[in-house]
């Protein structure tokens, strides 16, 4: 009998919960980088960090629970 996709290693790897948390942390990090007044380098990369988080969240929202 074969394992279901949820019980296999691939099924566990692509669960929505942990990836949504990671994407949300990327978005939060990008916003914090945008709002801080100290380092120009952080401000410079804030938009791309936020964008990566948003794209990750859109993709991950299609993963199975």
N, C-alpha and C positions, 0 to 999 in steps of 0.2 A: 504494500500500500504506500502511495507517495504522500509526502507531506503537503499540507495546504500552503499557499503562498504566505499566509500570515505567520506560520510557524517556521518557515525556512529563514535562512540568514538574510536573504534579499528582502523578504517581507518585513523583517524586523528593522532592517536598515532604512527602509523608505516609509516609516510611519510618520504621520503628520505632526504629532505633538512636539517631539524634540526639534524638528526642522522649523516649525513655526516659532518656537522660542528663539532659536538662533536668528531667524530673519527679523524678529521683533527687536532683538538686541542690536543687530546691525542698524536698524532704523533709529533706535534710541541713541546709539553711539554717533551716528551721523548728525543728529539734531544737536547733541551735546557739543560735538566738534564745531558746529556752526555757531553756537551761542557763546563759546568761550572767547575771551578777549586777549589771550596770552600768546598763542603760537600761530603764526601765519600759515605754517605748513598744515596744521590741523584744519584750519579754516579752508584752505585750498582743497583738501581732499574730502571735505564734509559732504559736498553734493554727490560725488561718486559713491561714497559709502552709503548714503541714504538711498540712492538709486539702486545699488546692489541689493540692499535689504528689501526694497519694494518689489523688485523683480523676483527675488528669492521667495517672498511671501506669495506672490501670484502663482508661481510654479508649484510651490509646496501645497497650496490650497487644493490642488488636484490630487494629491497623494491620498491613499486610503488611510482610514483611522485605524 
